[in-house]
């Protein structure tokens, strides 16, 4: 870590540093919009009078706020120009009056949260796949007679599948699919996210089947009390699972990032890119809680835990089946969220993408 920081500082004179064109804090602006809307929750002002909505800067071409989450539109209503505005036209109190762009940014973040929550399960599947290390250690890992793949290196198959799939999709599938779907990216971001969720669930289900076979063979060969004994079974049975998981991560991750970039205004691009990373962090926490909970529940009454260090006595396959079931439930939840977005964006919703030249580009979510 020290060397990384040192190298970063050494290269600092070579970086192109672009000064921010605004001193406003985006995160604080979101809180200001929420607080202002709450404070004005009892206002009697009509929400349809566009002239009463506050815009900053004054020459901004921002359209009136959208009809989604109309209660938030109260945050940008000018109730009393003498009290709410400074002589230069700016808001006298940012916590009582916010711009239309701030309100639309808050709406975009609220819209993103349900879809963002559907990503947790796929990252949980990826994180708990570390149990495969215990499984492959007890299996034949030879590819050639004199070459054995280290158990910890099996994740390279996932990385290889991820890399190959991204290149194959970009160079082969996109030109073919775009002719039939009308999407310049082949499939919409939402469709790719759905494919990723399905692939992840299939990967975990295959892992459960493979572990059931491995455990049964270990018991038949008399290794029930020896978790380190080598089972007469090739570890290459885990390659399809790793490959599917790589495809799942590639399709879902790219689709999710593109979805957020399409949904958020340009001023929120940094949040769009960071939500993926935050999702992985939350998923790691959920995975840890899930593992601890399953270990505790399955060991009650003096029984052997599913996640016992002796994998031949435990039932990792049961744990994988549980994850498969949760992945299926998560996919159903994903379909419900998709219907939510369809009803929320029935053609009247607009997403503000304010460029540096103050142009506004409103897009329909279902066209992204």
Buried (B, 14 or more C-beta within 10 A) or exposed (E): EEEEEEEEEEEEEEEEEEEEEEEBEBEEBBBBBBBBBEBBEEEEEEBEEEEBBBBBEEEBEBBBBBEBBEEBBBBBBBBEEEEBBEEEEBBEBBBBBBBBBBBBBBBBBBBBEBBBBBBBBBBBBBBBBEBBBBBBBBBBBEEEEEEEBEBEEBBEBBEBBBEBBBEEBEEEEBEEBBEEBEBEBBBBBBBBBBBBBBBBBBBBBBBBBBBBEBBBBBEEBEBBEEBEEBBEBBBBBBBBBBBBBBBBBBBBBBBBBBBBBBBBBEBBBEBBEEBBEEBBEBBBEBBEEBBEEBBEEBBEEEEEBBBBEBBBBBBBBBBBBBBBEBBBEBBEBBEEBBEEBEEBBEEEBBBBBBEEEEEBEEBBBBEB
